[in-house]
Structure formats: C-alpha cells, structure tokens
Amino acid sequence: MQDWVKTVPKAVLHDHLDGGLRVETLIELANEQNYQNLPSTSHDELKKWIQPKPDKSLAINLGAWEHTIGVMQDEDSIYRVTMEALEDLSNDGVVYAELRFAPLVHTLKGLTTNEIINSVVNGIKDGMEKYDIVAGVILCAMRQEQNSLEVVNLCIENSDVIGFDLAGPEVGFSVLNHGEACALAVENNINVTLHADWEVAEGIKEVVIDSKARRVGHGSQIINDISLNGDKISFQSSAAKYVFDNNIPLEICPTSNVQCGAYSNVSEHSFGALFNAGFNVTINTDNRLMSDISMSEEVNNVVESFGLDEKDILSITKNTIKAGFVNTELKNKALEKVSTL
C-alpha cells in the first residue's frame, strides 16, 4: 500500500454497522451474553469462518450476520459497536462516515426501537467528539419484509437520523413493493438512498426515477446502460442519463461486488470506467468485517487497479462529503479537513 493512501482523508457513505464489528468484539460480547452460537471463539478461526469462500459468496453467507446481530440486542453492545466503528474508521484516515443499520432486527430481546436508535445516535455523537470524525446514521428497512413504513416513520420521529435505505435481497423483492414508504420519506424531506446492486437490470430506474432516491446504494451495473467511445458517452436508458445529468452519487463497493460474484477482481470493476466518464462515484466498504476490508485497503485497490493518484482520491473524498446527508455545518467541518491539503 502506498504511504499516502493510509493518511489521505477518506469518506464513506455505505458502511453497515452490523457488518463492521471487530472479531474480538464479537467474541467478547458473545462471552458476556452467554451467546453460544458462534462457530468458534478463536479469533483466527472465527475470522476465517466469516470470510467469503470461493464457493460461498458474501451474499449468501448469512450466518455471519446472524451472529453480529445476535450480540447486538442490548443498548450497551449497540453503543459499543457504534463507538468502535467510528474509532476504527477515524484511525484509518476517514474524516466522514455514514453508518447504516436495520433497527427492527435488534428487538429480539425486548429493546424498543427508540432504545435501539438512541444507542446508535449516542454512539455517533460521543464518537464524533472523541475520535474527531463527522458521522451520521441511516435506518434501513429490508426489501423482503413488509415493515418499511414503520422504519420511515422512525426516521421522521428521530431528527438525529439522517436518511432511509432499503437493503436486503433484490431478486424477487422490488423496491417498488415499498412505494408507499419511499413516497412518505420523500414527502417528509427524509434523505433517501436505496440499494440497487448488480442483480437487477432495472434497479437503477426503480431507485432514482420511480422512488426518487438522492443516492444509489452500489449502482456499478449502470455501466451496462451506457456506451463509451473515447470522451463521448451515450446512454441506453433514461435512468443512466438521469444519474449522469443530475450528478447522482453512486455508493460503489468494489470489494463487496467482487466477493458477491459481480466481477472476478477489482481491476475488472466498472468503477474506473465510470470515474473516467464523469459519474459521481464514491468508494465504500459495505461490510468491513465480512469483506475483511478497511477504507484504506479499498482505496488502495482502486488506486492500483485504475491508476488514480492522491489528487483523484481527494476529489472523490470531497464529492463524497458533499453527497452526505448530515447538516451543512457538519459537512463543512469535514470538508475543511480536505480543503486545507
């Protein structure tokens, strides 16, 4: 890894809270809670078990999330995981971070949704102060469930929440099934970013045109809706043209995409072509634990694969912060750390 990659200011928009635990924290919380379902309590063995296998992609290795969510069923644990996420990101040179999670999956032991959200919000506030990082939290509903209206209402009721997302499996679970929830979010000025990964060809249209999302979660497959001929770009879909013309941020997660089978390696990822074409691409980790990736490693992969330099990464960092959902004051605070370089 080039030395500057570790120290250059970075920003992440797409980072799942329950996908970013430290391995040692997962083991410690399981021990404290007498949670006995972990496949191993050895750090190295558990870390190896969590990683995507050649025959078992990140997308279907659901057991890992069962365990991280399983130990995040009390306020102290949720708070700890949030604080540690911001500490790890800050130590990795991240100056701006948005963490997202699905609050309703943390009610298994009787926590109320307010207790759950407050645990994360308090971790965000304390972590920002302690680790000198700007951060916010996005609430996720799951595409395969029928409770997205409840999650949107939680966003409306909790002013410290900065946005709404729909995560989960996309094949067979169209975002259009949640049209009422997305419309309610937009009507109430809730920032919306919706997953649209490589699995569904019409996903970009459903997210930005039909659901009026301000950002696209993932979105690398938009490369299939454009043609590049030198400096000239032509569009095969109205959605791709809309994203380009309106500078809609794409929350690209290169390593996660590779592990899910969308690309054989980062060098073959569409990130480079989209960046060179002028799309508003951002670099994201998705799930730091499951993918065994840090922001510096993610950035380094992009730098080495596509020949980007420090100036390019600083530009992406600025654009990422500008695409953030936190208030203007906090956004400017993060931008100051980039603009002074």
Buried (B, 14 or more C-beta within 10 A) or exposed (E): EBEBBBEBBBBBBBBBBBBBBBBEBBBBBBEEBEBEEBEEEEEEEBBBBBBBEEEEBBBEBEEBBEBBBBBBBBBEBBBBBBBBBBBBBBEBBBBBBBBBBBBBBBEEEEBEBEBBBBBBBBBBEBBBEEBEBBBBBBBBBBBEBEEBBBBBBBBBEBEEBBBBBBBBBBEEBBBEBBBEBBEBBBEEEBBBBBBBBBBBEBBBBBBBBBBEBBBBBBBBBBBBBBEEEEEEBEBEBEBBBBBBEEEBBBBBBBBBBBBBBBBEEBBEBBBBBBBBBEBBBBBBBBBBBBBBBBBBBBBBBBBBBBEBEBEBBBBBBBBBBBBBBBEEEBBEBBBEBBEEE
